[in-house]
Amino acid sequence: QQVRVVGATEKPASIPYRANMTLLDAMISVGGLSQYAAGNKAKLVRYDRGTGKSQEYGLQISSLLKKGDSRANVRLEPGDVIIIPESMF
């Protein structure tokens, strides 16, 4: 199983899921946010096998990485997709 991190990161990638993986683990694996990332507008897309639908959740990646806000460090699940948009100037 994989966790995908796409968008404004240093190295967008699919990374192998491991037990108890968190958002911080995933961000370290992809080298953090790119220079123009809008980290606090990022989304987590999680497929719910029970309903057959995808759910979207807001992420606060900038708060996690720049301010050390541990509340923003969510636990990931296999198949999660993290989408990080670029900021508009």
MDAnalysis code that builds the backbone (N, CA, C; Angstrom):
import MDAnalysis as mda
import numpy as np

u = mda.Universe.empty(267, n_residues=89, atom_resindex=np.repeat(np.arange(89), 3), trajectory=True)
u.add_TopologyAttr("name", ["N", "CA", "C"] * 89)
u.add_TopologyAttr("resid", np.arange(1, 90))
u.add_TopologyAttr("resname", ["GLN", "GLN", "VAL", "ARG", "VAL", "VAL", "GLY", "ALA", "THR", "GLU", "LYS", "PRO", "ALA", "SER", "ILE", "PRO", "TYR", "ARG", "ALA", "ASN", "MET", "THR", "LEU", "LEU", "ASP", "ALA", "MET", "ILE", "SER", "VAL", "GLY", "GLY", "LEU", "SER", "GLN", "TYR", "ALA", "ALA", "GLY", "ASN", "LYS", "ALA", "LYS", "LEU", "VAL", "ARG", "TYR", "ASP", "ARG", "GLY", "THR", "GLY", "LYS", "SER", "GLN", "GLU", "TYR", "GLY", "LEU", "GLN", "ILE", "SER", "SER", "LEU", "LEU", "LYS", "LYS", "GLY", "ASP", "SER", "ARG", "ALA", "ASN", "VAL", "ARG", "LEU", "GLU", "PRO", "GLY", "ASP", "VAL", "ILE", "ILE", "ILE", "PRO", "GLU", "SER", "MET", "PHE"])
u.atoms.positions = np.array([
    [0.837, -1.196, 0.000],
    [0.000, 0.000, 0.000],
    [0.873, 1.248, 0.000],
    [0.348, 2.280, -0.610],
    [1.103, 3.519, -0.781],
    [0.350, 4.701, -0.171],
    [1.103, 5.747, 0.122],
    [0.558, 7.070, 0.415],
    [1.152, 7.980, -0.645],
    [0.302, 8.736, -1.340],
    [0.803, 9.623, -2.388],
    [0.801, 11.061, -1.902],
    [1.881, 11.766, -2.215],
    [1.995, 13.187, -1.893],
    [2.228, 13.902, -3.213],
    [1.258, 14.735, -3.615],
    [1.329, 15.392, -4.916],
    [1.197, 16.899, -4.759],
    [1.688, 17.617, -5.763],
    [1.575, 19.069, -5.750],
    [2.878, 19.726, -5.346],
    [2.756, 20.781, -4.537],
    [3.877, 21.674, -4.244],
    [4.768, 21.146, -3.117],
    [5.490, 20.052, -3.423],
    [6.500, 19.536, -2.495],
    [7.838, 19.550, -3.214],
    [8.897, 19.330, -2.476],
    [10.211, 19.262, -3.112],
    [10.317, 18.048, -4.031],
    [9.744, 16.907, -3.619],
    [9.821, 15.677, -4.419],
    [8.491, 14.937, -4.342],
    [7.485, 15.324, -5.149],
    [6.212, 14.586, -5.111],
    [6.474, 13.096, -5.329],
    [5.782, 12.244, -4.577],
    [6.108, 10.817, -4.643],
    [4.982, 9.962, -4.090],
    [5.028, 8.685, -4.474],
    [4.268, 7.649, -3.784],
    [5.241, 6.999, -2.820],
    [4.865, 6.954, -1.561],
    [5.766, 6.379, -0.568],
    [5.087, 5.176, 0.079],
    [5.861, 4.163, 0.427],
    [5.263, 2.969, 1.039],
    [4.639, 3.316, 2.387],
    [3.402, 2.864, 2.582],
    [2.745, 3.066, 3.871],
    [3.400, 2.159, 4.908],
    [3.554, 2.689, 6.119],
    [3.986, 1.839, 7.227],
    [3.110, 2.132, 8.437],
    [3.059, 1.195, 9.350],
    [2.177, 1.303, 10.513],
    [2.433, 2.600, 11.274],
    [1.365, 3.228, 11.728],
    [1.424, 4.456, 12.531],
    [2.049, 5.636, 11.795],
    [2.013, 5.620, 10.476],
    [2.583, 6.708, 9.682],
    [1.767, 7.984, 9.893],
    [2.472, 9.110, 9.994],
    [1.801, 10.392, 10.187],
    [2.112, 11.337, 9.029],
    [1.400, 12.445, 9.019],
    [1.632, 13.479, 8.011],
    [3.081, 13.954, 8.042],
    [3.640, 14.123, 9.230],
    [5.030, 14.568, 9.341],
    [5.980, 13.560, 8.692],
    [5.754, 12.274, 8.923],
    [6.585, 11.239, 8.290],
    [6.545, 11.382, 6.769],
    [5.342, 11.575, 6.230],
    [5.187, 11.695, 4.777],
    [5.899, 12.939, 4.258],
    [5.780, 14.050, 4.967],
    [6.401, 15.296, 4.509],
    [7.924, 15.205, 4.558],
    [8.463, 14.516, 5.551],
    [9.916, 14.310, 5.604],
    [10.356, 13.473, 4.402],
    [9.567, 12.465, 4.047],
    [9.908, 11.592, 2.919],
    [9.964, 12.334, 1.590],
    [9.141, 13.374, 1.438],
    [9.116, 14.108, 0.163],
    [9.913, 15.410, 0.231],
    [10.669, 15.609, 1.294],
    [11.553, 16.766, 1.374],
    [10.871, 18.059, 1.774],
    [9.653, 17.979, 2.300],
    [8.964, 19.180, 2.766],
    [8.215, 19.906, 1.663],
    [7.733, 21.083, 2.005],
    [6.973, 21.906, 1.069],
    [7.909, 22.620, 0.106],
    [7.422, 22.882, -1.102],
    [8.203, 23.694, -2.035],
    [8.103, 25.162, -1.615],
    [8.882, 25.987, -2.256],
    [8.949, 27.406, -1.899],
    [7.590, 28.096, -1.996],
    [6.775, 27.688, -2.958],
    [5.508, 28.386, -3.200],
    [4.286, 27.614, -2.717],
    [4.489, 26.627, -1.880],
    [3.374, 25.797, -1.419],
    [2.437, 26.571, -0.498],
    [1.151, 26.293, -0.639],
    [0.142, 26.800, 0.297],
    [-0.188, 25.645, 1.243],
    [0.717, 25.391, 2.177],
    [0.620, 24.200, 3.020],
    [-0.632, 24.121, 3.862],
    [-1.161, 25.264, 4.299],
    [-2.364, 25.229, 5.130],
    [-3.644, 25.143, 4.307],
    [-3.507, 25.051, 2.984],
    [-4.673, 24.820, 2.122],
    [-4.638, 23.416, 1.532],
    [-3.736, 22.591, 2.034],
    [-3.593, 21.226, 1.527],
    [-4.801, 20.384, 1.921],
    [-4.991, 19.289, 1.177],
    [-6.108, 18.386, 1.437],
    [-5.610, 16.957, 1.540],
    [-6.312, 16.195, 2.346],
    [-6.119, 14.754, 2.419],
    [-7.347, 14.120, 1.787],
    [-7.129, 13.262, 0.792],
    [-8.234, 12.534, 0.173],
    [-8.116, 11.082, 0.612],
    [-9.169, 10.594, 1.256],
    [-9.164, 9.233, 1.805],
    [-10.371, 8.484, 1.258],
    [-10.108, 7.327, 0.679],
    [-11.176, 6.483, 0.141],
    [-11.773, 5.660, 1.272],
    [-13.076, 5.712, 1.394],
    [-13.784, 4.951, 2.425],
    [-14.342, 3.686, 1.786],
    [-13.757, 2.551, 2.129],
    [-14.202, 1.290, 1.522],
    [-15.642, 0.965, 1.886],
    [-16.064, 1.384, 3.065],
    [-17.427, 1.098, 3.510],
    [-18.479, 1.755, 2.639],
    [-18.258, 3.022, 2.294],
    [-19.248, 3.755, 1.502],
    [-18.900, 3.772, 0.018],
    [-17.648, 3.440, -0.317],
    [-17.215, 3.501, -1.709],
    [-16.974, 4.917, -2.189],
    [-16.892, 5.869, -1.253],
    [-16.699, 7.271, -1.618],
    [-15.396, 7.799, -1.036],
    [-14.916, 8.877, -1.642],
    [-13.733, 9.551, -1.111],
    [-14.165, 10.699, -0.215],
    [-13.439, 10.878, 0.866],
    [-13.660, 12.004, 1.777],
    [-12.466, 12.940, 1.671],
    [-12.722, 14.238, 1.784],
    [-11.637, 15.221, 1.787],
    [-11.550, 15.871, 3.155],
    [-10.321, 16.053, 3.610],
    [-10.067, 16.698, 4.897],
    [-9.026, 17.788, 4.687],
    [-9.197, 18.917, 5.352],
    [-8.203, 19.983, 5.276],
    [-6.983, 19.640, 6.121],
    [-5.813, 20.017, 5.641],
    [-4.566, 19.802, 6.380],
    [-3.898, 21.143, 6.662],
    [-3.176, 21.204, 7.758],
    [-2.441, 22.416, 8.152],
    [-0.943, 22.099, 8.125],
    [-0.411, 21.840, 6.926],
    [0.982, 21.396, 6.820],
    [1.958, 22.503, 7.218],
    [1.673, 23.741, 6.835],
    [2.583, 24.835, 7.209],
    [2.658, 24.988, 8.724],
    [1.509, 24.888, 9.395],
    [1.504, 24.989, 10.860],
    [2.331, 23.867, 11.480],
    [2.214, 22.672, 10.908],
    [2.955, 21.523, 11.416],
    [4.460, 21.715, 11.236],
    [4.875, 22.095, 10.024],
    [6.305, 22.149, 9.721],
    [6.985, 23.406, 10.249],
    [6.291, 24.539, 10.210],
    [6.945, 25.801, 10.574],
    [6.741, 26.182, 12.031],
    [5.613, 25.754, 12.618],
    [5.321, 26.137, 14.000],
    [5.354, 24.952, 14.951],
    [5.527, 23.750, 14.407],
    [5.564, 22.564, 15.259],
    [4.234, 22.242, 15.906],
    [3.130, 22.588, 15.233],
    [1.796, 22.348, 15.789],
    [1.461, 20.861, 15.688],
    [1.608, 20.141, 16.793],
    [1.417, 18.686, 16.762],
    [-0.036, 18.294, 16.490],
    [-0.984, 19.200, 16.724],
    [-2.389, 18.884, 16.416],
    [-2.589, 18.695, 14.919],
    [-1.691, 19.271, 14.112],
    [-1.800, 19.159, 12.657],
    [-1.185, 17.860, 12.136],
    [-0.557, 17.092, 13.017],
    [0.134, 15.866, 12.590],
    [-0.829, 14.686, 12.603],
    [-1.625, 14.559, 11.548],
    [-2.657, 13.524, 11.495],
    [-2.059, 12.170, 11.133],
    [-2.721, 11.119, 11.590],
    [-2.305, 9.763, 11.243],
    [-2.815, 9.438, 9.845],
    [-1.966, 8.816, 9.051],
    [-2.332, 8.463, 7.680],
    [-2.794, 7.017, 7.605],
    [-3.492, 6.712, 6.516],
    [-3.949, 5.352, 6.246],
    [-3.484, 4.955, 4.851],
    [-3.355, 3.642, 4.602],
    [-2.943, 3.197, 3.265],
    [-3.887, 3.742, 2.199],
    [-3.317, 4.208, 1.096],
    [-4.125, 4.731, -0.001],
    [-4.430, 6.212, 0.090],
    [-4.049, 6.862, 1.186],
    [-4.299, 8.300, 1.317],
    [-3.551, 9.075, 0.236],
    [-4.155, 10.181, -0.195],
    [-3.518, 11.090, -1.144],
    [-3.483, 12.472, -0.498],
    [-2.291, 13.054, -0.422],
    [-2.107, 14.401, 0.123],
    [-1.886, 15.327, -1.066],
    [-2.736, 16.339, -1.191],
    [-2.668, 17.275, -2.317],
    [-2.290, 18.647, -1.770],
    [-1.166, 19.178, -2.262],
    [-0.662, 20.461, -1.763],
    [-0.691, 21.477, -2.904],
    [-1.558, 22.495, -2.802],
    [-1.632, 23.493, -3.872],
    [-0.501, 24.513, -3.763],
    [-0.272, 25.228, -4.858],
    [0.652, 26.361, -4.815],
    [-0.127, 27.589, -4.385],
    [0.554, 28.494, -3.694],
    [-0.116, 29.720, -3.273],
    [-0.202, 30.676, -4.453],
    [-1.257, 31.461, -4.470],
    [-1.431, 32.484, -5.502],
    [-0.986, 33.811, -4.912],
    [-0.225, 34.548, -5.665],
    [0.302, 35.810, -5.134],
    [-0.665, 36.945, -5.379],
])
